[in-house]
Amino acid sequence: MPCEFFLIRYVPDVVKGEFANIGVLLREAGRDDSAVVRFTRDWSRVKCLDADADIGLLEGLESEIAARLRMGAADTKPVMQVLEDTLSNSVQMTEVRASLAESMPAELDQLMRMYVEPLKVKQERKRTGRAAIAGAMRTEFERAGVWGLMRKRIAVSLYTRAGDPMKIDCGYRADLQTAGGVVRMFQAVSLEGDVEGAKGLAYSAPQLMEGVQRVEGAALELTAVVEPLRTVSELEDEAMERYRFGVEAMERQAIRVVTVSDLARVAAMARVELRV
């Protein structure tokens, strides 16, 4: 199918004109309502260009653009014009370029590899720990088509008290046939090295659950996503004990614990509940 795409760039200094491509916006030719957007997950090039770059703000921009794309048909101005008017000088869109695609998802993957993601090198260090789990979460939710509909980096202080630094990776509200519905939140927790993340989440869970009920009038289902036990089963007994301790500490506070292997099923449920 004939398609059009725009590259989204981070330009920290408009005078110098240096930039790093951070995302792609793709649509079927002439159809604003088909547009999809994806940002990079590897911000190393941005950090090299600008050590003080606000990565959290840039990640949030992806959700903002996706939201504008979904409501584009209701706006009086074409969605592309709205985006161009909204983006600050430090984040810019290129002129439209043409492409031919077998499918939109495949083309988006290809454009990200060609223009945005850093080149892979043979000695590249494999992501491990929390970063690997968080990456797997995002991948599965993207495959299910729900990542753009979810809240990201949810500030726990909205529900507990000012100053609480914890942020939950992602979540969404499921309006089920229950009073108030359910808010589902997901946090990547690595038990491979230590259990501090598990202890911190367990400590915060009761106040977070109470706060969600108070603020949103909904029950909270908090899910921790961890490595499968087999990834640490070949390590020393102490590592196994830490793993079990972390799981038990979270489950005692009514935190649902699933492994990376369960993510496809979790994402499929999100797709049904978000009516995608």
C-alpha positions in Angstrom: 0.0 0.0 0.0 1.2 3.5 -0.7 2.2 5.2 2.6 3.7 8.5 3.9 6.0 9.0 6.8 7.5 11.8 8.9 10.6 11.5 11.0 10.4 13.1 14.5 13.7 14.7 15.6 15.2 16.0 18.8 17.0 19.3 18.1 18.5 20.6 21.4 20.2 23.6 19.7 18.4 25.0 16.7 21.3 27.3 15.9 23.7 24.4 15.5 21.1 22.3 13.8 22.4 19.0 15.2 19.6 16.4 15.7 18.8 12.8 16.6 15.9 11.0 15.1 13.7 9.8 17.9 10.5 8.5 16.2 8.5 7.8 13.1 4.9 8.9 12.3 3.4 6.7 9.5 0.1 6.8 7.7 -1.5 5.5 4.6 -1.2 8.1 1.8 -3.5 11.0 2.4 -5.3 9.3 5.4 -4.7 11.1 8.7 -7.0 8.7 10.5 -4.6 5.8 9.8 -1.6 7.5 11.3 0.5 5.7 14.0 3.5 6.8 15.9 6.4 5.1 17.6 9.4 6.5 19.5 12.7 4.9 20.2 13.4 2.9 23.3 17.1 3.5 23.2 17.9 7.1 24.1 21.7 6.8 24.0 22.0 9.0 20.9 19.9 11.7 22.5 22.0 11.5 25.7 25.2 11.8 23.7 23.8 14.9 21.9 22.4 16.5 25.1 23.4 15.0 28.5 20.6 17.1 30.1 17.8 15.9 27.8 14.5 15.3 29.7 13.9 11.7 28.6 10.7 11.4 30.7 9.3 14.4 28.8 10.3 13.0 25.4 8.7 9.6 26.3 5.5 11.4 27.4 5.4 13.2 24.0 4.8 9.9 22.3 1.6 9.4 24.2 0.5 13.0 23.6 1.0 12.6 19.8 -0.8 9.2 19.8 -3.7 10.8 21.7 -3.9 13.7 19.2 -3.9 11.2 16.3 -6.8 9.3 17.8 -8.9 12.5 18.1 -7.7 13.9 14.8 -11.0 13.4 13.0 -12.8 15.6 15.5 -10.4 18.5 15.1 -11.1 21.3 12.7 -7.5 21.4 11.6 -5.8 18.5 9.9 -4.0 16.4 12.5 -0.6 17.0 10.9 -1.0 20.7 11.1 -2.0 20.4 14.8 1.1 18.5 15.5 3.4 20.9 13.7 1.8 23.8 15.6 2.1 22.0 18.9 5.7 20.7 18.8 8.3 22.9 20.3 11.4 24.0 18.4 13.4 21.3 20.1 11.2 18.5 18.7 10.6 18.8 15.0 9.0 16.8 12.2 10.5 16.4 8.7 8.7 16.9 5.5 6.6 14.0 4.4 8.3 11.1 2.5 6.7 8.4 0.5 7.1 4.6 0.9 5.4 1.4 -0.1 4.4 -1.0 2.6 3.2 -4.6 2.8 1.6 -3.8 6.1 1.7 -0.8 8.5 3.3 -2.7 11.4 6.0 -4.2 9.2 6.7 -0.8 7.6 6.9 1.0 10.9 9.4 -1.6 12.2 11.5 -1.2 9.0 11.5 2.7 9.2 12.5 2.6 12.9 15.5 0.3 12.0 16.5 2.5 9.0 16.2 5.9 10.5 15.9 5.9 14.3 17.5 2.9 16.1 21.2 2.9 16.7 23.2 0.5 14.6 23.7 -2.8 16.3 27.3 -3.9 16.9 28.5 -7.4 17.5 29.8 -6.6 21.0 26.5 -5.0 22.1 25.8 -5.7 25.7 22.5 -7.5 26.2 20.0 -5.7 28.3 19.4 -7.5 31.6 17.5 -6.9 34.8 14.7 -4.3 35.1 15.5 -2.7 31.7 15.1 -6.0 29.9 11.8 -6.7 31.7 10.5 -3.2 30.9 11.5 -3.6 27.3 9.6 -6.9 27.1 6.5 -5.3 28.6 6.5 -2.6 26.0 7.0 -5.0 23.2 4.1 -7.2 24.1 1.7 -4.2 24.7 2.8 -2.8 21.3 2.1 -6.1 19.6 -1.4 -6.1 21.1 -1.9 -2.5 19.9 -2.6 -1.0 23.3 0.7 0.7 24.3 -0.5 4.0 22.9 -3.7 3.8 25.0 -1.8 3.2 28.3 -0.5 5.7 30.9 3.2 5.6 31.4 5.5 6.4 34.3 2.6 6.9 36.6 3.6 9.1 39.6 2.7 7.3 42.8 2.6 10.7 44.5 -0.7 11.3 42.8 -2.2 8.7 45.1 0.0 8.6 48.2 1.6 11.9 49.2 3.7 14.7 47.7 7.4 13.8 47.5 6.9 10.1 46.8 9.5 9.4 44.1 8.2 6.1 42.8 6.8 5.8 39.3 4.9 2.8 38.0 5.9 1.8 34.5 2.4 1.7 32.8 -1.2 1.0 33.4 -4.8 1.5 32.2 -8.3 1.7 33.5 -10.7 -1.2 32.7 -14.3 -0.2 33.1 -15.7 -3.6 34.0 -19.1 -4.5 35.3 -18.0 -3.7 38.8 -18.5 -0.6 40.9 -15.9 1.9 39.8 -14.1 -0.5 37.5 -10.5 -1.5 38.0 -7.2 0.3 37.4 -4.5 -2.1 36.3 -0.8 -1.0 36.8 2.3 -2.9 35.8 5.8 -2.6 37.2 9.0 -4.3 36.0 10.8 -5.8 39.0 14.1 -7.7 38.6 14.8 -10.3 41.2 18.0 -11.5 39.5 20.4 -9.2 41.4 18.6 -8.0 44.5 15.2 -7.6 45.9 15.2 -3.9 46.8 12.7 -3.1 44.0 10.4 -5.8 45.3 10.6 -4.5 48.8 10.0 -0.9 47.7 6.9 -1.9 45.7 5.5 -4.0 48.5 6.0 -1.1 51.0 4.2 1.3 48.7 1.3 -1.0 47.6 -1.1 -0.5 50.5 -1.0 3.3 50.3 -1.2 3.1 46.5 -4.2 0.9 46.5 -6.0 3.1 49.1 -5.1 6.2 47.1 -6.4 4.8 43.8 -9.7 3.9 45.5 -9.9 7.4 47.0 -8.9 9.4 43.9 -10.3 7.4 41.1 -13.1 5.5 42.9 -11.7 2.2 41.5 -9.9 -0.9 42.8 -6.3 -1.2 41.9 -4.8 -4.4 40.6 -1.0 -4.0 40.9 1.1 -6.4 38.8 4.8 -7.0 39.2 6.5 -8.5 36.1 9.6 -10.5 37.0 12.1 -12.9 35.4 11.1 -16.5 35.1 12.5 -18.6 37.9 14.6 -20.7 35.4 16.7 -17.6 34.7 18.1 -17.7 38.2 17.8 -21.5 38.8 21.4 -22.1 37.7 22.8 -19.5 40.2 23.8 -20.1 43.7 21.2 -21.0 46.4 21.4 -17.5 47.8 20.0 -16.1 44.6 17.1 -18.6 44.6 16.3 -17.6 48.2 16.3 -13.9 47.2 14.0 -14.6 44.3 11.5 -16.4 46.5 11.7 -13.8 49.2 10.9 -11.1 46.7 7.9 -12.9 45.2 6.5 -13.6 48.7 7.1 -10.1 49.9 5.0 -8.7 47.0 2.3 -11.3 47.2 1.8 -10.7 50.9 0.7 -7.1 49.9 -1.8 -8.4 47.3 0.5 -7.7 44.4 0.0 -10.0 41.5 3.3 -11.5 40.3 3.7 -12.7 36.7 6.8 -13.5 34.7 7.9 -12.3 31.3 6.6 -15.5 29.8 3.0 -14.4 30.9 3.1 -11.1 29.1 1.4 -12.2 25.9 -1.6 -13.3 27.9 -1.6 -10.1 29.9 -1.4 -8.0 26.8 -4.2 -9.9 25.2 -6.4 -9.2 28.2 -5.6 -5.5 27.9 -6.6 -5.6 24.2 -10.0 -6.9 25.1 -10.6 -4.5 28.0 -9.4 -1.5 26.0 -11.6 -2.6 23.1 -8.9 -2.5 20.5 
